[in-house]
Structure formats: structure tokens, C-alpha cells
Amino acid sequence: MTERLPRGRHGMSRADVAAQQRTRILDAFAAVLTERGYVNTPVAAIIERAGVSRETFYEQFASKQDCFVAALEETVTGLADTLGTAIAAPGTPIERYERMLRVYLDALVARPDTARLFLIETYAAGDEAMQRRLELQQQFVDGLMVVFGRRSARDRAACEALVGATVALVTARFVAGDVAGVRAVRRPLVDLAGSWLAAR
């Protein structure tokens, strides 16, 4: 959790203060959602955990759903940056995929609160949040197309299926409370991708 601003004069610019408050709110949102779920999380619980005023919350976000979408985008953007490095590294397509998958799974295990936000709570957050999640997932599909060196619509459908299988397997572990078991899905997914590449 980001530390609260010191009382009194602190020498920070308004932009820095706003950025720190935003980070605190998003971190608090992910933590409270893990405990209570989206439906049972009022704005009051978020601002209490973040240590900000209601006015500060609404200066940053138009609504609880707006806050959710922002948290979702920040989570996926940070993950995409990390995956980009894995994608760019040398190796065979299956080696690069396995490295990309390992980075993804490690990131979920390291931050289970934000992982639940992306994997589970999106379903309760409404159509706008789900649509944004689906759009963001296409970035991962794009990454697989690069890793596997594919361009056709058929191959894109296969990459979408692989992303869908990944999300389904990982989500099942989080729903069961088995965060430690998340990394165990790597081997079967790599085998699945290898079989697809061999068949093509």
C-alpha cells in the first residue's frame, strides 16, 4: 500500500500529490475487492482504506466502475510492459512463449489482489468493464502472434483460444483459493502450444 502523504507542508507538486492519491485509491480498491467483492464494495470502504476524502475520490474517478476500469487498465498495462520484454528476448517460438507465460503467472502470484480484479471481479463490474477487459486481452493475443510468427485469421483464432484457456485455468485456481497452484498451469499450456505448433 502506498504511504499516506505527510501532514502539513510537504513540498510535493499538485500533480505528484494527485498521482500518489490515485495510486493509493487503486491499491485500496484492489485490496477491498479481494475481501468483499465488487458488488459489496461501497466507495466509502475504498476511501477509508485509502485514507482519502470522498471529494478526492471523485476528483480522480467518476464512479466506482470508473475506478474499476482504471485499476484494470493499470494492471494490464504494467503486465504488458513486463511481457513485452519477454517477447523481445531471443529463442525459439515455444521458448519465448514459455518465458512469456512464466512472467505472466509469476506476476499474478506476486499480486493476487490485482489478479482477482482482472480474473474474477470483472464479471460483476458491468458491461463497460468487461468490454475493456476483452479489448485489453487482445494485446496478449497480439503478443502471441508475434511470438509464434503467425499472421492468418485462423492462427489468430488459435491464439485467442490459447489466451482463453490460460485465463480459464488461472481463474479456476484463484476461485479455489489455490494461488500457489497457479504456476502449475504452465506445463500443460506449453504442451498445448507445442502440439498446435507441431500440427501447423
N, C-alpha and C positions, 0 to 999 in steps of 0.2 A: 504494500500500500504506500502511495506517495505521501511524504510527510506534509503536515499542515503548515501553512505559512506562519512565520513568527509574528507575534503581536507587535503593534507599533510600526515604526518606520523600518523598512527592510531593504530599500534601495533597488527593488526589482521594478522593471517597467510594467506598464499595464498589460502589454502583450504577454510577458513572461508570467505574470500573475494569472491571467486568463488561461494560459496553456497549462499551468500547474493545476488550476482548479478543474479544468476539463479532464485531465488525466486522473485526478482523484475521483471525480464523479464516475468515470468509466470503470476504474478499478473497483469502486464500491458497488457499482451496478452488477458487475460480473459476480462478485462475492455474494451479494444478497440474492441474486437469481439462483445461485447454487443451493442456497439454504431454503428459499421459499418458492421458487418457480416464477415464471413471468406473470402469470395471472394474479398471484398472491403477493406481488411486489408493488406496493404503492410508491409514489415519488417521495413521500415522507420518509420511508425506510432508506431510500438511496441517499437523500441529503443528510440524514442523521449519520449514516455510516461514513459518508464523505467528509462530513464536518463543514458543510457549506450551507448558505441560506437558500430558501426557496427561490428568492429573486436571482441568485447566482445560477441556480439550475436552469431557470427559464431564460436567462441571458445566453446560455450555451445551447439549449435544446428546446424545441417547440413542444415536445411531449415525451412521454415515456417511450413510445415507439420510435420517435426520432432519436432518442438516446440509444435505444437498442440497435438501430441500424448503424449509427456512428460507431458503437462498440464492435459490431460485426465487421464493418469495413476496416477498422483499425487492426483488428485481429488478423483478418485475411491479408491485408496489405503487408503487415510485418512478416507474416509467414511466407508470402510470395517473394519478398526480398531475400529471405533466407534460402528458399528453394531455388531462386534464380542462380545463386552461387553454385548450388549442387548441380543444376542443369548444365552450367557452363563448363564444369570440370571435365577433363578427358576421360575416356573409357568407352567400352562397348555400350550399345543401347541398354542392354539389361543391367550392366554395372551402374550406369548413370541412373537408371530407374530405381534400382535398389538403394542407391545413395540418396536419391530424392525422397524415397519412401521412408528411409530411416530418419532423415531430418524432420519430416512431417510428423512421424509418430513420436519422436523424442520431444518435439515442441508441444504436442498435445499432453504428454505425460508431465512435462515441466510446468504447464499452466492449465490444470484441469478446470479451473473456473471458466476461463475464456473458451476452452474446448467445449464445455457443456453449452455455452451460449451459442456457439456455431452449430453444434451437432443436434442438440435437443430442443432448446428453448425457442428456436426459430419457428417451430411448428405452432407455438402458442402466440407468437408476436404479430400475427396478421399477414395479409397478402403482400403488403409492401415489403416487409422484412423477408418473406420467403422468396419473392421475386428477386430481391437484391442478392440473396444468398445464391440463387441459381445462376445469376449473372456472374457473381464472383467465382463460382465453381468452374465456370468456363475458362477462367485463367489457368486453372490446373489442367484442364483438358488441352489448352494451348501448349502448356509446358510438356505434356506427354507427346504431343505431335512433334515437337522439336526433338525431344529425347529419342523417339523412335524413328525420326526422319520420314514421317508419313504426311501425305497431303490429300488423299482422297476422302470423299464423304463417308465411304464405308469404313475407312480407318478411323475417322473422327468418331463415328458411332461406337467403334470398339473401344476407343479411349474414354468416351463418355461412360460406357459400361464398366470399365475398369475403375474410374473415379467413383461411380455409383456403388460398386462392390466394396471399395475401400471405406467409403462413408458408412455404409450399412454395417460392416464388420466392426468398425471402431465404435459406432454409436451403440451397438449391442453391448460392448464391453462397458461403456460408460453407464448405460441404463442399469446394468447388473452391479455397478459399483466396483468393477474389476479394472481399475486404472492400471494396475501393474501388468495386467494381461494384454494391454493394448499393443505392446511391441510384438506379441506373439503372432499377430496377423501378417507380419511382414513376409514370412517364408511362403505361406500359401499364395499370397498376392504376387510375389516374384515368380513362383512356379506357374501361376496362371498367365502372367505376361509372357513368360518364356515359351509356353505352349502356343500362345497366339502368334508370337514372332516366328516360331518354327513352322506353324501351319501356313503362314503367309509367304 
